[in-house]
């Protein structure tokens, strides 16, 4: 999160259709977060606005577009696509793909973003696995008490 923002603002818009849920959010000017400076190569003291929009095409596909705009006429855009494929009732595979319009010739920036997003996904997985474990325990208890 940018260092000058304590709490993310609410979503600007949420649109629900029969096939998807889309959202958007804008963040006012603030200094770059450490990850933003590292990935873009901009100074950490750079002030920029951000916009985020995304669509859950289904529960199994999330597309997110994130824009860092320092107001110089060049915006730094990141597109992230996550796909979820169930393997069994208690296991799911997550696929992550990203594209960006900055530092495309910098393998280090790509590796940094890959590592960062995988670390975030690992944290999400820890939470989801704890929820799944609790659900599994609850199902076992109900099965034991109904027999």
GROMACS elastic network, one bead per residue, 0.5 to 0.9 nm:
[ bonds ]
;  ai    aj funct       b0    kb
    1     4     6  0.84681   500
    1     5     6  0.69991   500
    1     6     6  0.80565   500
    1     7     6  0.85206   500
    1     8     6  0.80005   500
    1    32     6  0.84309   500
    1    33     6  0.57751   500
    1    34     6  0.85101   500
    1    35     6  0.88102   500
    2     5     6  0.55982   500
    2     6     6  0.81537   500
    2    30     6  0.65290   500
    2    31     6  0.61903   500
    2    32     6  0.54869   500
    2    34     6  0.78255   500
    2    36     6  0.85592   500
    3     6     6  0.74179   500
    3    30     6  0.73127   500
    3    31     6  0.63783   500
    3    32     6  0.70314   500
    3    33     6  0.58958   500
    3    34     6  0.84073   500
    4    29     6  0.86233   500
    4    30     6  0.55096   500
    4    31     6  0.64216   500
    4    32     6  0.86240   500
    4    33     6  0.88203   500
    5     8     6  0.68790   500
    5     9     6  0.88654   500
    5    27     6  0.86027   500
    5    28     6  0.88075   500
    5    30     6  0.72181   500
    8    11     6  0.87545   500
    8    25     6  0.89963   500
    8    27     6  0.77054   500
    9    12     6  0.83784   500
    9    25     6  0.74097   500
    9    26     6  0.76543   500
    9    27     6  0.69631   500
   10    13     6  0.87965   500
   10    25     6  0.70045   500
   10    26     6  0.87888   500
   11    14     6  0.70115   500
   11    23     6  0.67221   500
   11    24     6  0.57508   500
   11    26     6  0.77128   500
   12    23     6  0.73952   500
   12    24     6  0.55137   500
   12    26     6  0.70076   500
   13    22     6  0.80059   500
   13    23     6  0.54603   500
   13    24     6  0.54207   500
   13    25     6  0.71644   500
   14    21     6  0.70445   500
   14    22     6  0.56279   500
   14    24     6  0.68079   500
   15    20     6  0.81392   500
   15    21     6  0.56908   500
   15    22     6  0.51166   500
   15    23     6  0.63647   500
   16    19     6  0.79779   500
   16    20     6  0.60889   500
   16    22     6  0.65188   500
   16    23     6  0.88415   500
   17    20     6  0.53228   500
   17    21     6  0.63047   500
   17    22     6  0.84983   500
   18    21     6  0.84797   500
   19    56     6  0.87329   500
   19    57     6  0.64856   500
   19    58     6  0.66789   500
   20    55     6  0.66396   500
   20    56     6  0.55209   500
   20    58     6  0.58463   500
   20    59     6  0.86271   500
   21    54     6  0.83342   500
   21    55     6  0.55747   500
   21    56     6  0.51628   500
   21    57     6  0.67078   500
   21    58     6  0.79190   500
   22    53     6  0.73699   500
   22    54     6  0.55717   500
   22    56     6  0.62759   500
   22    57     6  0.81366   500
   23    52     6  0.81407   500
   23    53     6  0.55205   500
   23    54     6  0.54437   500
   23    55     6  0.64300   500
   23    56     6  0.87597   500
   24    51     6  0.73593   500
   24    52     6  0.55266   500
   24    54     6  0.64935   500
   24    55     6  0.89785   500
   25    50     6  0.83089   500
   25    51     6  0.57275   500
   25    52     6  0.51971   500
   25    53     6  0.63775   500
   26    49     6  0.75426   500
   26    50     6  0.57914   500
   26    52     6  0.64043   500
   26    53     6  0.87473   500
   27    30     6  0.81794   500
   27    48     6  0.89041   500
   27    49     6  0.57047   500
   27    50     6  0.50460   500
   27    51     6  0.62014   500
   27    52     6  0.84934   500
   28    48     6  0.77213   500
   28    49     6  0.51149   500
   28    50     6  0.69032   500
   28    51     6  0.89222   500
   29    47     6  0.59528   500
   29    50     6  0.75968   500
   29    69     6  0.89732   500
   29    70     6  0.83909   500
   30    33     6  0.87733   500
   30    45     6  0.89724   500
   30    46     6  0.79961   500
   30    48     6  0.56149   500
   30    49     6  0.65792   500
   30    50     6  0.88636   500
   31    44     6  0.66165   500
   31    45     6  0.55601   500
   31    46     6  0.53945   500
   31    48     6  0.62890   500
   31    49     6  0.87167   500
   32    35     6  0.79118   500
   32    36     6  0.57769   500
   32    37     6  0.59082   500
   32    42     6  0.83706   500
   32    43     6  0.78947   500
   32    44     6  0.53999   500
   32    45     6  0.66173   500
   32    46     6  0.59922   500
   32    47     6  0.62569   500
   32    48     6  0.67803   500
   32    68     6  0.87280   500
   33    36     6  0.51964   500
   33    37     6  0.63973   500
   33    38     6  0.86864   500
   33    44     6  0.70681   500
   34    37     6  0.53019   500
   34    38     6  0.61782   500
   34    39     6  0.86367   500
   34    44     6  0.65856   500
   35    38     6  0.50581   500
   35    39     6  0.60110   500
   35    40     6  0.84749   500
   35   112     6  0.85570   500
   35   113     6  0.82056   500
   35   116     6  0.81929   500
   36    39     6  0.52538   500
   36    40     6  0.59861   500
   36    41     6  0.80718   500
   36    42     6  0.78941   500
   36    44     6  0.80691   500
   36    68     6  0.81700   500
   37    40     6  0.53930   500
   37    41     6  0.54866   500
   37    42     6  0.50107   500
   37    43     6  0.58801   500
   37    44     6  0.52476   500
   37    45     6  0.86296   500
   37    46     6  0.82056   500
   38    41     6  0.54754   500
   38    42     6  0.72921   500
   38    43     6  0.84437   500
   38    44     6  0.81858   500
   38   109     6  0.72705   500
   38   112     6  0.78695   500
   38   113     6  0.89707   500
   39    42     6  0.80980   500
   39   102     6  0.84570   500
   39   103     6  0.75922   500
   39   108     6  0.84846   500
   39   109     6  0.50810   500
   39   110     6  0.76767   500
   39   112     6  0.68220   500
   39   113     6  0.66611   500
   40    43     6  0.87356   500
   40    76     6  0.72874   500
   40   102     6  0.64535   500
   40   103     6  0.63771   500
   40   109     6  0.74122   500
   41    44     6  0.87872   500
   41   102     6  0.89928   500
   41   103     6  0.76566   500
   41   109     6  0.82972   500
   42    45     6  0.82796   500
   42    46     6  0.67388   500
   43    46     6  0.54023   500
   44    47     6  0.83098   500
   46    70     6  0.70056   500
   47    69     6  0.85847   500
   47    70     6  0.59334   500
   47    71     6  0.85353   500
   48    68     6  0.62695   500
   48    69     6  0.51687   500
   48    71     6  0.67594   500
   49    67     6  0.81813   500
   49    68     6  0.60116   500
   49    69     6  0.52319   500
   49    70     6  0.63838   500
   49    71     6  0.79312   500
   50    66     6  0.72176   500
   50    67     6  0.54283   500
   50    69     6  0.60595   500
   50    70     6  0.86529   500
   51    65     6  0.81301   500
   51    66     6  0.58790   500
   51    67     6  0.52135   500
   51    68     6  0.69101   500
   51    69     6  0.82696   500
   52    64     6  0.71191   500
   52    65     6  0.57315   500
   52    67     6  0.63953   500
   53    63     6  0.84597   500
   53    64     6  0.58103   500
   53    65     6  0.53430   500
   53    66     6  0.66591   500
   53    67     6  0.89122   500
   54    62     6  0.71389   500
   54    63     6  0.53899   500
   54    65     6  0.60199   500
   54    66     6  0.85101   500
   55    58     6  0.84905   500
   55    61     6  0.82360   500
   55    62     6  0.57769   500
   55    63     6  0.53049   500
   55    64     6  0.65696   500
   56    59     6  0.63987   500
   56    60     6  0.77652   500
   56    61     6  0.57835   500
   56    63     6  0.64826   500
   56    64     6  0.86931   500
   57    60     6  0.74535   500
   57    61     6  0.54284   500
   57    62     6  0.61413   500
   57    63     6  0.75355   500
   58    61     6  0.53495   500
   58    62     6  0.73747   500
   59    62     6  0.76332   500
   59    83     6  0.89327   500
   59    84     6  0.78834   500
   60    82     6  0.80149   500
   60    83     6  0.55667   500
   60    85     6  0.66808   500
   60    86     6  0.87688   500
   61    81     6  0.73092   500
   61    82     6  0.57635   500
   61    84     6  0.63008   500
   62    80     6  0.80904   500
   62    81     6  0.57421   500
   62    82     6  0.51841   500
   62    83     6  0.65514   500
   62    84     6  0.87067   500
   63    79     6  0.73571   500
   63    80     6  0.58637   500
   63    82     6  0.65466   500
   63    83     6  0.87780   500
   64    78     6  0.80979   500
   64    79     6  0.57582   500
   64    80     6  0.51575   500
   64    81     6  0.63870   500
   64    82     6  0.86198   500
   65    77     6  0.70862   500
   65    78     6  0.58148   500
   65    80     6  0.65030   500
   65    81     6  0.88828   500
   66    76     6  0.82741   500
   66    77     6  0.57421   500
   66    78     6  0.51731   500
   66    79     6  0.64541   500
   66    80     6  0.82339   500
   67    75     6  0.64688   500
   67    76     6  0.56152   500
   67    78     6  0.64309   500
   67    79     6  0.88331   500
   68    75     6  0.57652   500
   68    76     6  0.50316   500
   68    77     6  0.64270   500
   68    78     6  0.86217   500
   69    72     6  0.75510   500
   69    73     6  0.80138   500
   69    74     6  0.68859   500
   69    76     6  0.63627   500
   69    77     6  0.85758   500
   70    73     6  0.78485   500
   70    74     6  0.74539   500
   70    75     6  0.68807   500
   70    76     6  0.84860   500
   71    74     6  0.70833   500
   71    75     6  0.76192   500
   72    75     6  0.77613   500
   75   101     6  0.85658   500
   75   102     6  0.87953   500
   76   100     6  0.75327   500
   76   101     6  0.63047   500
   76   102     6  0.60255   500
   77    99     6  0.83472   500
   77   100     6  0.55809   500
   77   101     6  0.56819   500
   77   102     6  0.72542   500
   78    98     6  0.70718   500
   78    99     6  0.58406   500
   78   101     6  0.69350   500
   78   102     6  0.84470   500
   79    97     6  0.82523   500
   79    98     6  0.55144   500
   79    99     6  0.51347   500
   79   100     6  0.61939   500
   80    96     6  0.72008   500
   80    97     6  0.58481   500
   80    99     6  0.66491   500
   80   100     6  0.87775   500
   81    95     6  0.80572   500
   81    96     6  0.57942   500
   81    97     6  0.51855   500
   81    98     6  0.62803   500
   81    99     6  0.88693   500
   82    94     6  0.68009   500
   82    95     6  0.55296   500
   82    97     6  0.65182   500
   82    98     6  0.87835   500
   83    93     6  0.81445   500
   83    94     6  0.57156   500
   83    95     6  0.50014   500
   83    96     6  0.65758   500
   83    97     6  0.86511   500
   84    92     6  0.65429   500
   84    93     6  0.57241   500
   84    95     6  0.64030   500
   85    91     6  0.88520   500
   85    92     6  0.55239   500
   85    93     6  0.51425   500
   85    94     6  0.65418   500
   85    95     6  0.81922   500
   86    89     6  0.72371   500
   86    90     6  0.81654   500
   86    91     6  0.61181   500
   86    93     6  0.61887   500
   86    94     6  0.87760   500
   87    90     6  0.77279   500
   87    91     6  0.53563   500
   87    92     6  0.51801   500
   87    93     6  0.67595   500
   88    91     6  0.51364   500
   88    92     6  0.69585   500
   89    92     6  0.81875   500
   90   129     6  0.87979   500
   90   132     6  0.67216   500
   90   133     6  0.86251   500
   90   136     6  0.81158   500
   91   129     6  0.88475   500
   91   132     6  0.87901   500
   94   121     6  0.86464   500
   96   117     6  0.85358   500
   96   118     6  0.84786   500
   98   113     6  0.87584   500
   98   114     6  0.82750   500
  100   103     6  0.78866   500
  100   104     6  0.71114   500
  100   110     6  0.89225   500
  101   104     6  0.65877   500
  102   105     6  0.82672   500
  102   106     6  0.87515   500
  103   106     6  0.50810   500
  103   107     6  0.80633   500
  103   108     6  0.88474   500
  103   109     6  0.64633   500
  103   110     6  0.78993   500
  104   107     6  0.74357   500
  104   109     6  0.79634   500
  104   110     6  0.76332   500
  105   108     6  0.89356   500
  105   109     6  0.86523   500
  105   110     6  0.89145   500
  106   109     6  0.54695   500
  106   110     6  0.67494   500
  106   111     6  0.88920   500
  107   110     6  0.51165   500
  107   111     6  0.61406   500
  107   112     6  0.85217   500
  108   111     6  0.50482   500
  108   112     6  0.59768   500
  108   113     6  0.86029   500
  109   113     6  0.62046   500
  109   114     6  0.85328   500
  110   113     6  0.52374   500
  110   114     6  0.60834   500
  110   115     6  0.85632   500
  111   114     6  0.50041   500
  111   115     6  0.60324   500
  111   116     6  0.84596   500
  112   115     6  0.52468   500
  112   116     6  0.60789   500
  112   117     6  0.86217   500
  113   116     6  0.50522   500
  113   117     6  0.60252   500
  113   118     6  0.83794   500
  114   117     6  0.54109   500
  114   118     6  0.60859   500
  114   119     6  0.85863   500
  115   118     6  0.51503   500
  115   119     6  0.61216   500
  115   120     6  0.86597   500
  116   119     6  0.51246   500
  116   120     6  0.62898   500
  116   121     6  0.86446   500
  117   121     6  0.60752   500
  117   122     6  0.85357   500
  118   122     6  0.60393   500
  118   123     6  0.86210   500
  119   122     6  0.50148   500
  119   123     6  0.63510   500
  119   124     6  0.86964   500
  120   123     6  0.51681   500
  120   124     6  0.63053   500
  120   125     6  0.86101   500
  121   125     6  0.60154   500
  121   126     6  0.86315   500
  122   126     6  0.62399   500
  122   127     6  0.88311   500
  123   126     6  0.51469   500
  123   127     6  0.66141   500
  123   128     6  0.87831   500
  124   127     6  0.52752   500
  124   128     6  0.61917   500
  124   129     6  0.85279   500
  125   129     6  0.58167   500
  125   130     6  0.83970   500
  126   129     6  0.51769   500
  126   130     6  0.62216   500
  126   131     6  0.87238   500
  127   130     6  0.51493   500
  127   131     6  0.63164   500
  127   132     6  0.86722   500
  128   131     6  0.50265   500
  128   132     6  0.60932   500
  128   133     6  0.85259   500
  129   133     6  0.60046   500
  129   134     6  0.85398   500
  130   133     6  0.50532   500
  130   134     6  0.62502   500
  130   135     6  0.86281   500
  131   134     6  0.51328   500
  131   135     6  0.61574   500
  131   136     6  0.85681   500
  132   136     6  0.60139   500
  132   137     6  0.85498   500
  133   136     6  0.50700   500
  133   137     6  0.62113   500
  133   138     6  0.86448   500
  134   137     6  0.50692   500
  134   138     6  0.61901   500
  134   139     6  0.86819   500
  135   138     6  0.50453   500
  135   139     6  0.62194   500
  135   140     6  0.86518   500
  136   139     6  0.51437   500
  136   140     6  0.62457   500
  136   141     6  0.87132   500
  137   140     6  0.51102   500
  137   141     6  0.62212   500
  137   142     6  0.87126   500
  138   141     6  0.51336   500
  138   142     6  0.62524   500
  138   143     6  0.85855   500
  139   142     6  0.52012   500
  139   143     6  0.61136   500
  139   144     6  0.85930   500
  140   143     6  0.50699   500
  140   144     6  0.61125   500
  140   145     6  0.86908   500
  141   144     6  0.50664   500
  141   145     6  0.61988   500
  141   146     6  0.85825   500
  142   145     6  0.52286   500
  142   146     6  0.60915   500
  142   147     6  0.87584   500
  143   146     6  0.52610   500
  143   147     6  0.64233   500
  144   147     6  0.55685   500
